Amino acid sequence: MVAEMDVLKKVPVREQDAKERAANFAEVCLGYNVEEAKQEAARCINCKNAQCVKGCPVAINIPGFIEKVKEGNMEEAYRIISESSALPAVCGRVCPQESQCEGKCIRGIKGEPISIGKLERFVADWAREQGLKPEPAAEKNGKKVAVIGSGPAGLTCAGDLARMGYDVTIFEALHEPGGVLVYGIPEFRLPKKDVVAKEIENVKSLGVKIETNVVIGKSVTVDQLIEEEGFEAVFIGSGAGLPKFMGIPGENANGVFSANEYLTRSNLMKAFDEESNTPIMRGKKVAVVGGGNVAMDAARTALRLGAEVHIVYRRSEEELPARVEEVHHAKEEGVIFDLLTNPTEILSDEKGWVTGMKCIRMELGEPDASGRRRPVEIPGSEFVMEADTVIMSLGTSPNPLISSTTEGLEVNKWKCIVAEEENGKTTREGVFAGGDAVTGAATVILAMGAGKAAAKGIHEYLSNK
């Protein structure tokens, strides 16, 4: 009976102690070692009709790679994963596996699902330590494709096209490639030097060229890339970096940040390092407005910079859009959750610096269009929350610079580029798009899935041209 119960439970993953990690930026999760990975892989029942694969946006052969881990053949496991994913070490860390592959795992019906994400991470980390690289294309076809943005969508599209033999150049607006992987996700969740930079090197090893500090729409337009630079197709994977605000009084006060700016300062510009020249608010009392993964990242970053941190969210814990693991880690580290609470005004002193935030208590009413119960204000429940820094984490939308400077490119009312889901095709011939630039802010793996679909679409387009 004990053995049966062991099979039904995941092999635990080692983590940094909560008190220790709340004061450093080192990675929280320490991952599996070889024996732990083999033990966890042995729990997989190798389904013939694997539902986990259907839950993966890039359709990794999950039973196939797990079987190889079980056998101890890590090199073959990495080869299988690399056929479908350009960023396995990233996905193993930040994908919402609980709602995708693991959410469909048959083992999870009677017990806990297989730790697919942690196994993927283990294989990718093992391969990196061994110096393994994905296999490049046997020969080039001489056709040039431009990819705009070096985030997960762009890297995936570029990697897949390079494997098909295309000459691919990525154009990145910032000084460092990686997109949201370097500016949005904190070091303690996704190490930049040891993981992100190495994954990008793997994509470059396929023959992909990356040009940084190129702002498409200003440095050069999409039209010029096609008409003057000789690119036969363009993929737009520029993400959604334009922050949203509440529109309440006081949002222009000193000490109010978008989560995007706050995390970019810390992650990409190393503001958490005291030797960095990038300034950042090291507030004593920080309020983070929002309940998604980005809100958790901002809150946990502020905590590590020495603040007392409050998450302010207008619904209950059940409706929090952040991953369960992120909420759990934030609570363990000491982040305070002020749920069913909504800001109405940001207060400041005579010099314009934040002193606090007026809030009102909420209760849940009838479901709205999203299916979640609508938060309703409780009359007379207003109060003031003390704060010297407010971080707004309410989502982002695409920057309209690219779409407004590209002839014939249709956008919707949210300024997202209109593109076909199955192949990334836009209304402009030869131009494809995917990821957050099309859907608005979403997950890394969904952006990768869109990049993969667009690579197939571009290949079909150029093959038939």
Salt bridges, closest charged atoms under 4 A:
GLU15 OE2 - HIS329 NE2 2.86
GLU27 OE2 - ARG93 NE 2.70
GLU27 OE2 - ARG121 NH1 2.98
GLU36 OE1 - ARG14 NH2 3.26
GLU40 OE2 - ARG43 NH1 2.66
GLU67 OE1 - LYS70 NZ 3.37
GLU71 OE1 - LYS68 NZ 3.50
GLU76 OE2 - ARG79 NH2 2.61
GLU83 OE2 - ARG79 NH1 2.45
GLU98 OE1 - ARG323 NH2 3.06
GLU102 OE1 - LYS10 NZ 3.10
ASP125 OD2 - ARG93 NH2 2.91
ASP125 OD2 - ARG121 NE 3.51
ASP125 OD1 - ARG128 NH1 2.88
ASP160 OD1 - ARG163 NH1 3.44
ASP160 OD2 - LYS452 NZ 3.01
ASP167 OD1 - LYS209 NZ 2.50
GLU201 OE2 - LYS204 NZ 3.64
ASP223 OD1 - ARG428 NH1 2.35
GLU227 OE2 - ARG428 NH2 3.82
GLU261 OE2 - ARG265 NE 2.90
ASP297 OD1 - ARG189 NE 2.90
GLU308 OE2 - HIS310 NE2 2.74
GLU317 OE2 - LYS331 NZ 2.76
GLU325 OE2 - LYS118 NZ 3.40
GLU325 OE1 - ARG323 NH2 3.70
GLU326 OE1 - ARG189 NE 3.47
GLU326 OE1 - ARG300 NH1 2.83
GLU332 OE1 - ARG21 NH2 2.54
GLU332 OE2 - HIS328 NE2 3.30
GLU333 OE2 - ARG21 NE 2.62
GLU333 OE2 - ARG300 NH2 2.84
GLU333 OE1 - ARG304 NH1 2.87
ASP338 OD2 - HIS310 ND1 2.56
GLU345 OE1 - LYS358 NZ 3.61
ASP368 OD2 - ARG315 NH2 2.63
GLU386 OE1 - LYS285 NZ 3.74
